[in-house]
Amino acid sequence: MDRSPGSGPEGIPEGIPQPVSQPVTADAAAPPPASAAAHTGGKHEHRWLILAVIATAQLMVVLDATIVNIALPSAQQDLGFTDGNRQWVVTAYALAFGSLLLLGGRIADLVGRKAVFLAGLAGFALASALGGAATSFGMLVIARALQGLFGALLAPAALSLLSTTFTDPRERAKAFGIYGAVAGSGAAVGLLLGGVLTEYLDWRWCLYVNLAFAAAAMIGGWRLLHPGAPDDRPKLDVPGTVLVSAGLFCIVYGFSNAETHAWGDPLTWGFLVIGVVLVTAFAWWQTRAAHPLLPLRVLLDRDRGASFLAMFISGAGMFGVFLFLTYYMQQILDYTPIKTGLAFIPMVVVMVVISVLTTNVLVPRFGAKPVVPLGMALSAGGMVWLTALDTTSGYALHVLPPLLVFGLGLGLIFAPAMSMATSGVAAHDAGVASAMVNTTQQVGGSIGTALLNTLATSAATHYLVGKRPTPEVQAQAQVQSYETAYWWSALFFAVGFLVTFVLYRKGRPADSHLGEGAVHM
């Protein structure tokens, strides 16, 4: 059960560790016990190189969600598939990735994070090569599904390696600040890189480029990470695995189907209902299983639960920028893919700076309660500001200012939420806790994309009723649809403000539980 609000192991608030008054140096620190070594992500002196390896792998997974979107029109023309089938190139990845993340996280706990990390990298690279060499639509879809499968192994292993490598409070704050910036800005980087590769090379290089990322991360991971599985590794919960994987598959498929079909379509609501039933059955089973896939001790902590919800809500809301603002700049402002990607760079810079500042200065001093809700409020404000865009707006005066505000907001959300979601988790649960971070963001993104697409399309259709479809009217209808998406994204973040403000504990976070490696409810 949850401890009393605001209390940690010694009655101290939980969360991201705060700097201690007299930090212990590496030379003065007592050697860790043998069992602890098995959970360590790498040698202490190589921890910053390990961060670079993990960040490279995470960037590859995150940017793949948008880099392929840029390549889709060219791939469609080359392989000759229809507009109706085009969605499957995106959906195949989302289905495999979203439904298998929890299983991938538990496999990392069972087999060992280095082995799963390297296997995920190798598989992702081979799947990317297969997709780049695709000669048919079916071959491309299979490759994308395999990318999702191996990404579900790679992503939780990477985050759990980060959480077990950096246990010193100050260093953990810096590491998660950098990692959060990479995770939050990867989508924008994908837009830029996809535009460059598609315009100057070929759409296939949007997949081949993953081989370079994977090779660099594999070489570093092979040399730096510790082998072996945890001594106290858990057993696999087979019924729970089947229930949650099938449930998440149905939920992601249902929302993906809603993007191209009506909400009243049997495949849409049918899969959503089945998914909710299966996930509910999974939650019930976790209270009775001897070795649960997702132990309640991982969830029943207020700060950790707030962090999972923050990732879910921000995953749903951020697509209002990355998806619809991309459409706006290309279709209304007539930007090329490269220019569109460059337009997001200032936001990325702000995110990187604020993410590092947040985990190193703001959260240790004030706690997560004012910081993450503030990020939600700023993100909502940025989305509301974007609703003022019209067909005559310009980038410097009208697009850039709200984009910077939005980057500031996301920088205050991602890094502390990721750190607190994995902070204080027992080493044998680190993989599944890390998987929950990715799962909440992925499912939130799927739900947000489907809802915003549907609402935007309805707004455009409603605007065109009774009007002649001239180019000017059609452009205004597009702007109207984007405005609707921005308003709804703002609503998502407003809900996120309320949820995180209520759930996060007051006060500065404590670091004492990190050294113990477990939080028991």
C-alpha positions in Angstrom: 0.0 0.0 0.0 1.1 3.6 -0.4 2.9 5.3 2.4 1.4 8.3 4.0 1.7 11.4 1.7 5.1 13.0 1.7 6.9 10.2 3.5 9.8 8.2 2.2 11.9 5.5 4.0 12.8 7.9 6.8 9.7 10.1 6.6 11.2 12.1 3.9 9.4 13.1 0.6 10.2 10.8 -2.3 11.2 11.8 -5.8 14.3 12.8 -7.7 17.3 13.0 -5.3 18.5 16.4 -4.1 22.1 17.3 -3.7 23.6 16.2 -0.4 25.6 18.6 1.7 28.7 16.5 1.6 28.8 14.4 -1.5 30.8 11.2 -1.4 33.5 11.0 -4.0 34.1 7.9 -6.1 37.4 7.3 -4.3 35.9 7.5 -0.9 32.8 5.5 -1.6 32.5 2.1 -0.2 32.6 -0.7 -2.8 29.1 -2.0 -3.7 28.1 -5.5 -2.7 28.4 -8.2 -5.4 24.7 -8.3 -5.9 24.6 -4.6 -6.6 27.3 -4.9 -9.3 25.0 -7.1 -11.3 22.5 -4.4 -11.5 24.9 -1.7 -12.5 24.7 -0.4 -16.0 28.5 0.0 -16.5 31.8 0.8 -14.8 31.6 3.9 -12.7 34.3 5.7 -14.6 32.5 5.1 -17.9 29.1 6.3 -16.8 29.0 9.4 -19.0 30.1 7.4 -22.0 27.3 5.0 -21.2 24.9 8.0 -21.1 26.0 8.9 -24.7 25.4 5.3 -25.8 21.9 5.2 -24.2 21.0 8.6 -25.5 22.0 7.5 -29.1 19.8 4.4 -28.9 16.9 6.4 -27.5 17.2 9.1 -30.2 17.1 6.4 -32.8 13.8 5.0 -31.4 12.1 8.3 -30.9 13.0 10.0 -34.2 11.9 6.9 -36.1 8.3 7.9 -35.3 8.5 11.1 -37.4 11.4 10.5 -39.8 9.3 7.8 -41.6 6.3 10.2 -41.9 8.4 12.5 -44.0 9.4 9.6 -46.2 5.9 8.2 -46.7 4.8 10.2 -49.8 8.0 9.2 -51.7 7.8 5.6 -50.5 4.1 5.4 -51.6 5.1 6.7 -55.1 8.0 4.3 -55.4 6.2 1.1 -54.1 2.8 2.0 -55.5 0.5 1.5 -52.5 -2.8 3.3 -51.9 -3.6 6.1 -49.6 -5.7 3.7 -47.5 -2.8 1.4 -47.0 -0.3 4.2 -46.2 -1.4 4.3 -42.6 -0.3 0.8 -42.0 3.4 1.8 -42.4 2.9 3.9 -39.2 0.4 1.6 -37.5 2.5 -1.6 -37.8 5.2 0.1 -35.8 2.9 1.5 -33.2 1.1 -1.8 -32.7 4.2 -3.9 -32.1 6.0 -1.2 -30.0 3.0 -0.2 -27.8 1.8 -3.7 -27.1 5.1 -5.4 -26.3 6.9 -2.7 -24.2 5.9 -4.2 -20.8 7.1 -7.6 -22.0 10.3 -6.1 -23.3 10.9 -4.4 -19.9 10.4 -7.7 -18.0 12.7 -9.6 -20.4 15.4 -7.0 -19.6 14.9 -7.8 -15.9 15.0 -11.6 -16.6 17.8 -11.9 -19.1 20.0 -8.9 -18.4 19.9 -5.4 -19.6 23.1 -5.5 -21.6 22.0 -8.6 -23.6 18.6 -7.2 -24.3 19.9 -3.7 -25.1 22.3 -5.1 -27.7 19.8 -7.6 -29.1 17.3 -4.7 -29.5 19.9 -2.6 -31.3 20.8 -5.4 -33.6 17.2 -6.4 -34.4 16.2 -2.7 -35.0 19.1 -2.2 -37.4 18.3 -5.4 -39.4 14.6 -4.4 -39.5 15.6 -0.9 -40.7 17.8 -2.5 -43.4 14.9 -4.7 -44.5 12.6 -1.7 -44.7 15.1 0.4 -46.7 15.5 -2.4 -49.2 11.7 -3.1 -49.4 10.5 -3.9 -52.9 6.8 -4.1 -51.9 4.3 -2.6 -49.5 4.0 -5.9 -47.6 7.8 -6.1 -47.1 7.9 -2.5 -45.8 5.0 -3.1 -43.3 6.7 -6.3 -42.0 9.9 -4.4 -41.5 8.1 -1.6 -39.6 6.5 -4.2 -37.3 9.9 -5.8 -36.6 11.2 -2.3 -35.8 8.4 -1.9 -33.3 9.2 -5.4 -31.8 12.9 -4.7 -31.3 12.2 -1.2 -30.2 10.0 -2.6 -27.4 13.1 -4.5 -26.2 15.5 -1.6 -26.7 13.6 1.3 -25.1 12.9 0.0 -21.6 16.4 -1.6 -21.5 18.0 1.7 -22.3 16.0 3.6 -19.6 16.6 1.0 -16.9 20.3 1.0 -17.7 20.3 4.7 -17.2 18.4 4.4 -13.8 20.8 1.7 -12.5 24.0 3.4 -13.8 23.4 6.8 -12.2 22.5 6.5 -8.6 24.4 9.5 -7.2 21.8 12.2 -6.7 23.6 15.0 -8.5 24.8 12.9 -11.5 21.4 11.3 -11.8 19.8 14.7 -12.2 22.2 15.7 -15.0 21.8 12.3 -16.8 18.1 12.4 -16.7 18.1 16.0 -17.8 20.0 15.1 -20.9 18.0 11.9 -21.5 14.7 13.8 -21.1 15.8 16.4 -23.6 16.7 13.7 -26.1 13.4 11.9 -25.6 11.4 15.0 -25.9 13.1 16.5 -28.9 13.6 13.3 -30.9 10.4 13.9 -32.9 11.5 17.3 -34.1 15.0 15.9 -34.9 13.3 13.3 -37.0 11.4 15.9 -39.0 14.7 17.7 -39.9 16.7 14.6 -40.6 13.9 13.0 -42.6 13.5 16.1 -44.7 17.3 16.3 -45.4 17.5 12.6 -46.3 14.3 12.5 -48.4 15.2 15.7 -50.3 18.9 15.1 -51.0 19.1 11.3 -51.1 16.1 9.0 -51.1 13.3 7.9 -48.8 15.1 4.6 -48.1 17.8 6.5 -46.3 15.3 7.4 -43.6 15.5 3.8 -42.6 19.1 3.1 -43.5 20.3 5.9 -41.3 19.3 3.7 -38.3 22.2 1.4 -39.1 24.6 4.2 -38.2 22.9 5.0 -34.9 22.7 1.3 -34.0 26.3 0.6 -34.9 27.6 3.4 -32.8 25.4 2.4 -29.8 26.3 -1.3 -30.2 30.1 -0.7 -30.2 29.8 1.5 -27.1 27.3 -0.8 -25.3 29.5 -3.9 -26.0 32.6 -2.3 -24.5 31.1 -0.4 -21.6 28.1 -2.2 -20.2 28.3 -5.0 -17.6 27.0 -8.4 -18.7 24.8 -10.7 -16.7 21.3 -10.7 -15.3 20.2 -9.6 -11.8 20.8 -12.2 -9.0 17.2 -11.8 -7.8 15.6 -11.8 -11.3 11.8 -12.4 -11.2 9.9 -15.1 -13.0 7.8 -14.3 -16.1 4.1 -13.8 -15.5 2.7 -15.5 -18.6 -1.0 -14.9 -18.1 -0.3 -11.2 -17.3 1.9 -10.9 -20.3 -0.8 -12.3 -22.6 -3.5 -10.1 -21.1 -1.6 -6.8 -21.2 0.0 -7.4 -24.6 -3.3 -8.3 -26.2 -5.1 -5.4 -24.4 -2.6 -2.8 -25.5 -2.6 -4.1 -29.0 -6.4 -3.7 -29.2 -6.3 -0.2 -27.7 -3.6 1.0 -30.1 -5.3 -0.6 -33.0 -8.7 0.8 -32.1 -7.4 4.4 -32.0 -5.2 3.9 -35.1 -8.3 2.6 -37.0 -10.2 5.7 -35.8 -7.8 7.8 -37.8 -9.0 6.3 -41.1 -12.5 5.1 -40.2 -15.4 6.4 -38.3 -15.6 6.1 -34.5 -18.8 4.0 -35.1 -16.9 1.5 -37.2 -17.1 -2.0 -35.5 -13.3 -2.4 -35.8 -12.8 0.9 -33.9 -15.1 0.6 -30.9 -14.9 -3.2 -30.9 -11.2 -3.3 -30.4 -11.3 -0.5 -27.9 -13.9 -2.3 -25.8 -11.9 -5.6 -26.0 -8.7 -3.7 -25.1 -10.2 -2.0 -22.0 -11.6 -5.4 -20.8 -8.3 -7.1 -21.3 -6.3 -4.4 -19.5 -8.9 -4.4 -16.7 -8.4 -8.2 -16.4 -4.7 -7.7 -16.3 -5.0 -5.2 -13.5 -7.1 -7.7 -11.5 -4.6 -10.5 -12.2 -1.7 -8.4 -11.0 -3.2 -8.4 -7.5 -3.3 -12.2 -7.4 -0.3 -13.3 -9.4 2.7 -14.8 -7.5 5.1 -13.0 -9.8 3.2 -10.2 -11.4 4.5 -8.6 -14.6 3.8 -5.1 -13.3 4.0 -5.3 -9.5 1.7 -2.9 -7.7 4.7 -1.6 -5.7 5.9 0.0 -9.0 2.6 1.9 -9.4 1.3 2.6 -5.9 3.6 5.5 -5.2 2.1 9.0 -5.6 5.2 10.6 -7.3 5.7 7.6 -9.6 2.0 7.4 -10.5 2.0 11.2 -11.2 5.0 10.7 -13.5 3.4 8.0 -15.5 0.3 10.1 -16.0 2.4 13.1 -16.9 4.1 11.0 -19.7 0.7 9.8 -20.9 -0.9 13.2 -21.0 2.1 15.0 -22.6 2.4 12.2 -25.1 -1.2 12.8 -26.2 -0.9 16.6 -26.2 2.5 17.2 -27.9 1.2 15.9 -31.2 -0.7 19.1 -31.5 2.6 20.7 -32.3 4.7 18.0 -34.0 1.8 16.8 -36.3 -0.4 19.8 -37.0 2.2 22.6 -36.9 4.2 20.5 -39.4 1.1 20.5 -41.6 0.6 24.2 -41.1 4.2 25.1 -42.1 4.2 22.9 -45.2 0.7 23.4 -46.4 0.0 27.1 -45.4 3.5 28.6 -45.2 4.8 26.4 -48.1 7.9 25.3 -46.2 10.0 22.5 -47.6 10.6 19.4 -45.3 14.1 20.7 -44.4 12.9 24.2 -43.6 10.1 22.7 -41.5 12.6 20.7 -39.5 14.8 23.7 -39.0 11.9 25.7 -37.7 11.6 23.3 -34.8 15.3 23.7 -33.8 14.8 26.7 -31.5 12.2 24.7 -29.5 14.6 21.7 -29.3 17.4 24.0 -27.9 15.1 25.4 -25.3 14.0 21.9 -24.3 17.6 20.7 -23.9 18.6 23.7 -21.7 15.5 23.7 -19.6 15.6 19.9 -19.1 19.1 20.0 -17.7 18.3 23.1 -15.6 15.1 21.5 -14.2 16.7 18.3 -12.9 19.8 20.0 -11.6 18.5 23.2 -10.0 14.7 23.5 -9.9 13.5 20.0 -8.8 16.3 19.6 -6.1 15.4 23.0 -4.7 11.6 23.1 -5.0 10.4 19.6 -5.7 8.4 18.3 -8.6 5.0 19.7 -7.5 5.6 23.2 -8.7 7.9 22.3 -11.6 5.9 19.7 -13.6 2.5 21.4 -13.2 4.2 24.6 -14.3 5.4 22.8 -17.4 1.9 21.6 -18.1 0.5 25.1 -17.7 3.1 26.6 -20.1 2.5 23.9 -22.6 -1.2 24.6 -22.5 -0.5 28.3 -22.9 1.7 27.7 -25.9 -1.0 25.6 -27.6 -3.6 28.4 -26.9 -1.2 30.9 -28.4 -0.9 28.8 -31.6 -4.7 29.1 -32.1 -4.1 32.7 -33.3 -2.3 31.5 -36.4 -4.0 32.2 -39.7 -3.2 32.1 -43.4 -1.2 35.4 -43.2 0.9 34.6 -40.1 4.7 34.5 -40.3 7.3 32.4 -38.6 9.3 34.9 -36.5 6.4 36.9 -35.1 3.6 34.3 -34.8 5.0 30.7 -34.9 8.3 31.0 -33.0 7.2 32.6 -29.7 4.5 30.0 -28.8 6.9 27.3 -30.0 9.5 28.5 -27.5 6.9 28.6 -24.7 5.9 25.0 -25.6 9.6 23.9 -25.6 10.0 25.5 -22.2 6.9 23.6 -20.9 8.1 20.2 -22.2 11.5 20.8 -20.8 9.9 21.1 -17.4 7.9 17.9 -17.8 9.9 15.2 -19.5 13.2 15.0 -17.5 11.7 15.1 -14.0 8.8 12.8 -14.9 11.2 10.2 -16.4 13.6 10.4 -13.5 10.9 10.1 -10.8 9.1 7.3 -12.6 12.2 5.1 -12.2 13.6 6.5 -9.0 13.7 4.2 -6.0 12.5 1.1 -7.9 14.1 -2.3 -7.0 16.7 -3.4 -9.5 14.7 -6.4 -10.5 11.8 -4.1 -11.4 13.8 -1.4 -13.2 13.1 -2.8 -16.6 9.3 -3.0 -16.2 9.2 0.4 -14.5 11.1 1.9 -17.5 8.8 0.1 -19.9 5.8 1.8 -18.2 7.3 5.2 -19.0 7.5 4.3 -22.7 4.2 2.5 -22.6 2.3 5.5 -21.2 3.9 7.9 -23.7 3.3 5.6 -26.6 -0.3 4.8 -25.8 -0.9 8.5 -25.0 0.5 9.4 -28.4 -1.7 6.9 -30.2 -4.8 8.2 -28.4 -3.8 11.8 -28.9 -3.1 11.3 -32.6 -6.4 9.6 -33.3 -8.5 12.1 -31.3 -6.8 15.1 -32.7 -7.0 13.8 -36.3 -10.6 13.1 -36.0 -11.5 16.4 -34.4 -9.4 18.3 -36.9 -11.0 16.6 -39.8 -14.5 17.2 -38.5 -13.7 20.9 -38.0 -12.5 21.2 -41.6 -15.6 19.5 -42.9 -17.9 21.6 -40.9 -16.2 24.8 -42.1 -16.6 23.8 -45.7 -20.4 23.2 -45.5 -22.2 25.7 -47.7 -19.0 27.3 -49.1 -17.4 27.1 -52.5 -14.2 25.0 -52.3 -11.9 27.7 -53.6 -8.2 27.5 -52.7 -8.6 30.3 -50.2 -11.6 28.6 -48.5 -9.8 25.2 -48.4 -6.7 26.9 -46.9 -8.9 28.5 -44.3 -10.6 25.2 -43.6 -7.1 23.7 -42.9 -6.3 26.5 -40.5 -9.6 25.9 -38.8 -8.8 22.2 -38.3 -5.3 23.0 -36.9 -6.8 25.5 -34.5 -9.2 22.9 -33.2 -6.3 20.5 -32.6 -4.4 23.2 -30.7 -7.4 23.9 -28.5 -7.8 20.2 -27.6 -4.1 19.8 -27.0 -4.3 22.7 -24.7 -7.1 20.9 -22.9 -5.0 17.8 -22.5 -2.2 19.8 -20.9 -4.7 21.7 -18.6 -5.8 18.3 -17.3 -2.2 17.4 -16.9 -1.7 20.5 -14.8 -4.5 19.5 -12.4 -3.5 15.8 -12.2 0.2 16.5 -11.5 -0.6 19.4 -9.1 -2.8 17.1 -7.0 -0.7 13.9 -7.1 2.9 15.1 -6.7 4.0 15.4 -3.1 5.1 18.8 -1.7 8.6 19.5 -0.7 12.0 18.8 -2.0 12.8 15.2 -3.0 14.9 13.0 -0.9 17.8 10.8 -2.0 17.9 8.2 0.8 15.8 5.6 -0.9 18.0 5.5 -4.0 20.8 3.8 -2.2 18.5 1.1 -1.0 17.5 0.2 -4.5 13.9 -0.6 -3.6 10.7 1.0 -2.5 8.3 -1.4 -0.9 4.6 -0.5 -0.4 
